[in-house]
Amino acid sequence: MISFDEANKIISAELNNLKTKTTESKLLESLNCILAEDIISDINLPPFNSSAMDGFAIKYSKEITKWEMIGEISAGNYKSFKLSNTNTVRIMTGGKLPDDCTAVIPVEDVIDNGSLIELKNSVLIKPGQNIRKLGEDLKQDQVAVQKNTLLSSKHISALATCGKNKVKVYDKLKIAVLVTGDELVDIDKIPTGDKIRGSNLYSLLALIKEMNMTPVNLGFVSDIKSEQERKIKTALESDINILLTTGGVSVGKFDYIPEIFKKLGVQIKFHKVNVKPGKPLIFGTFKNKDKVVFVFGLPGNPVSSFVDFILFVKAHIYKLFKIDEQNSIKADLSESIKKVDNKKHFMRGIYGYNSDSSKYFVEKLVSQSSGNMVGAGRANCLIVVDETTRSVAKGEEVECIMI
C-alpha cells in the first residue's frame, strides 16, 4: 500500500504521456472546453479614450466651475469638437471623447440649464476622472486569454472582443465506465431481495459530463470472470483514453479485477492507497497500438468511487491540461474530529460562512459511511485529515476540497 502523495506522483508521471489532440471550435461551442492556444488581442481595449459614465467632457482647469455647452456625443456617434477651458460636450457612457478632454464630470454633479452647466457646491473634480483610456484594459498584441484556460462564459466575452469566432481547443478525452457486481440492477428497476440499484454508473458518468469530457457508458457486468474479462478487453482495445471500473478490486472471493487487468496486459502501477475512503484503488496503463489507455479500478462503494474520482482522476486530468482549479480552501472546524488509524482521511463536510464571527467554518457530516451517497450528496466539501493526525480540535483550521 502506498501513500496519497506517492499515488499522485505515479499518476502524474504516467498521464504526462497522454497525447492530447486539438480541434477548431466555433466560439459558443467552445464553452467549457480547454483552450489550446493563447488568444492575442488584435486591437487596443478600449480602442479609444471613452467616457466611463454619462456626463460632460471638459478640458480640466482648477479655477473653472462653469462651462458653455457646445454639443453632444453618444456611444457610436462621434463628432469632433474643440474643447477650451470654458466649454463642454455632453457625453454618454462609452462615447469617444474629444481629443482635448482631460476629465468627465458626472451628470449628477452639475446644475444643467441646457446651454450652460455649473458645478454644484462642494463637488471636487480632478484630472483624468471618469475616463477609460485607450488600451488600459489590454494593449494590442497582448494575451487576452491564456492557453489551457477552462473556458467559461466570462472568457467567451473576452474572445468575442478579440474578434474570435473560432478558437483552438483540446479534444475531449473519452472516459469509459464499467460497473461490476451481481448485486446491481439498473435504476429503472425496483431492487428486491439482496439487490441494489447501481448508482455508481450514473455518478461517474455525471462527473465525466460535468468536466465536459466524453463519457462512454459500458453499463453493468456480473461477477462472472469471463464476462468481466470480455468487456474489459473490448474496452481496452477501443478508442478510449481512460477506463474506469468499479467494484471487484478488494480481496474478496469474487474480486477478479486485479487478476483480469494483469492477464490482459495492464501494467499495474499500484494497488491500494493509504486513504479513507477509497483505499482499494488500482491504477495502471495499457498499451493499445500507438497510444496508452489509463486504467483506474475504483472501489464499489459509491462514496469511495466518487471520492477516488475527485482525488485521482479529475485532479490529474486538470493537471494534465495545466488547469488550476483552485478548489482547496481553509475553514475552522465546528466540532472536533478523531480517527483511529494512520490513513489520510477525506471526510464529507459542509462548508459555510458565519456572519457573527466573520469566519468560514466546516462541519463534518454525522455519517461517513462509504455506502451513504445520499448523505454525501448533502456535503459540499471533503475535510482533509493527514495520516499522522489522530485528532483535530474544535476551532482548528483545516483544509477542505470543494466538491
MIVO-129047 format. One record per residue (C-alpha): x, y, z. Coordinates in steps of 0.2 Angstrom, whole numbers, plus 2048, in hexadecimal, padded with zeros to 3 digits. Layout:
REM MIVO-129047
XYZ ...
REM end
This chain:
REM MIVO-129047
800800800 8078117FB 803823802 7F88307FA 80783A7F5 81082B7ED 8008267E3 7FE8387DD 8118387D7 80E8287CE 7FE82D7C5 80583E7C0 8158367B9 80A82A7AE 7FD8367A8 80B8427A2 80C835794 7FB83778E 7FB83F77D 7EE84D77C 7E785276C 7DF863767 7D086875C 7C9879756 7B987D75E 7AB88A75B 7AB898769 79B892772 79F880770 7B0883779 7A7886789 7AE87B797 7BB87578B 7CE87778F 7D7884784 7E587E77A 7ED88E775 7F189F77C 7E48AC776 7ED8BC770 7E38CC770 7E38D475E 7DE8E5765 7E08F0774 7D38EE781 7CB8FB782 7CF900770 7CD912774 7CC91E783 7BA91C789 7AE922797 7AB9177A6 79A91F7A9 78D92B7A3 79493D7A6 79D94B79E 7AE94B796 7B995A79B 7CB960799 7CF9607AC 7D49717B4 7D49737C7 7CC9847C7 7BE9817BB 7AD97B7C2 7A19807B3 7A197A7A1 79897F792 790970789 79696E777 78F95D772 78C94B776 79493A772 78B929775 793918774 796913762 79392575C 7A392F75D 7A4941758 7B494B759 7B495A765 7C196676A 7C196877D 7C7977786 7C897A799 7B6982799 7AC97778D 7A696578F 79E956785 79094B78C 79793978B 78E92978D 796919795 7A1911789 7A292077E 7B3925775 7BA93477E 7C0944775 7D3944773 7D4953780 7CA94B78D 7D394879E 7C49447A9 7B293F7A9 7A69477B6 79793C7BB 7869427B6 7819427C9 78F94E7CE 78995D7C3 77B9697C2 7769687AF 76B9757A7 76D96F795 77A97B78F 78597D79E 78A9717AC 7919767BD 79996B7CA 78F9687DA 79696F7EA 7A29647F3 7A59597E4 7B89567E0 7BE9507CF 7D094B7CA 7D99477BA 7D69377B2 7C69327BB 7B99277B3 7C49247A4 7C791379D 7D8915794 7DC90C784 7E48FB787 7E28FC79A 7DA8EB79B 7E58E378E 7F28E9781 7F28E376F 7FC8D276D 7FB8CE780 7F38BD786 7E18BF78A 7DD8AD78F 7EB8A1793 7ED89078B 7E7882797 7D988C79D 7C88837A1 7BD88E797 7AE8957A1 7A18A279B 7AC8B07A2 7BA8AA796 7AE8AA787 7AC8BC789 7BE8BF788 7C08B4779 7B28BD770 7BA8CE774 7CA8C876B 7C08C375C 7C18B075E 7B38A7756 7BD897757 7CA891763 7D6882765 7D1877773 7D786677A 7CD857775 7C284F782 7C984078A 7BF830788 7BC82879A 7B381879B 7AA8117AA 7A77FF7AE 79E7FA7BE 7A07E87C5 7957DE7D1 7887D17D2 77E7DB7DF 77B7EA7D3 76B7EE7C9 7697FD7BE 76080C7C5 74F8097BC 74D7F97C5 7467F67D7 7547ED7E1 74D7DD7EA 7567D17F5 7687D47F6 7697E07E7 76D7F27E7 76C8007D9 77D8037D1 77F8157D4 7928157D1 78F8157BE 7858257BE 79082E7CB 7A082B7C1 79782F7B0 79183F7B8 7A28447BF 7AA8417AD 79C84C7A5 79E8597B2 7B185A7AC 7AA85C79B 7B484C796 7AC83E78B 7A4830796 7A381E78F 796814797 79B802798 78D7FE7A4 78D7EF7B1 7957DF7B1 7927D07BD 79F7C87C8 7A37BB7BB 7B57BC7B7 7B47B87A5 7A77C57A2 7B17D27AB 7C17CD7A1 7B77CE791 7B07E0794 7C17E779B 7CA7E078C 7BE7E8780 7BF7F8789 7D27F8789 7D37F5777 7C7803772 7CB815770 7C981B782 7D682578C 7D181F79D 7C88107A4 7C08107B5 7B98017BD 7B08007CD 7B07F17D9 7BA7E17DA 7CA7E97DF 7CB7E37F1 7D07D27F8 7BF7C97F7 7BC7B87EF 7B47C17E0 7C07D07DE 7C77CB7CD 7CC7DC7C7 7DE7DC7CC 7E17CB7C4 7D87D07B4 7E27E07B2 7F27D67B3 7EC7C87A7 7E77D579A 7F87DE79B 7F47ED7A6 8037F27AF 7FE7F57C1 8078047C8 7FF8027D9 7F17FA7E3 7EB8017F3 7EE8137F9 7EF81880C 7DF82280B 7CD821812 7C281F809 7C88177F9 7D780D7FF 7D57FE7F2 7D98097E3 7E28027D5 7EC80C7C8 7F48057B8 7F88087A6 7F47FE796 7FD800786 7F0800778 7FA801767 801812766 7F9819776 7F7816788 7E6812791 7E78187A4 7DD80C7AF 7D68107C0 7CE8017CA 7C280B7D6 7BA8037E6 7A87FE7E5 7A28087F3 79A8177EC 7A28247F7 7B381C7F5 7B181C7E2 7AC82E7E2 7BA8347ED 7C782A7E3 7C18327D3 7C28447DB 7D48417E2 7DC8367D5 7D38387C5 7CC8497C3 7DB8517CC 7E78497C1 7DE84D7B1 7DD85F7B5 7F085E7BA 7F38577A9 7EB8667A0 7F48727AD 7E38777B4 7E487F7C5 7D387B7CC 7D68847DD 7CA8797E6 7D48777F7 7CF883805 7D1885817 7C4886825 7C2884838 7BC87483E 7AA875846 7AD865851 7BC85B855 7C184C84A 7C983C84F 7CF82D845 7D781C84B 7E381883C 7F1820832 7E8822822 7E683381A 7D383681C 7C8840810 7B884381B 7A8849813 7A485A81B 79A86A819 7A387A816 79C88B81A 79E89D820 7998A3832 7948B5831 7958B7844 7A78B2845 7AB8B8833 7B48A7831 7B2898825 7AE88882E 7AC875829 7A1868831 7A485582F 79584B82A 78F83F837 79083082B 7A082D823 79B81C81C 7A381780B 792811805 78882180A 78882B7FA 7778337FF 77F83A80E 78F83F804 7838487F8 780855806 793858808 79C8667FE 7AD862803 7BA855809 7C3858819 7D5853818 7DD84B827 7EF845825 7F6834828 7FF838838 7F184383F 7E583984B 7DB848851 7D685984C 7CF86585A 7C0870858 7C5881851 7D587A848 7D787F836 7D687182A 7D886E817 7C886B80D 7C68667FB 7B686C7F3 7AB8607EA 
REM end
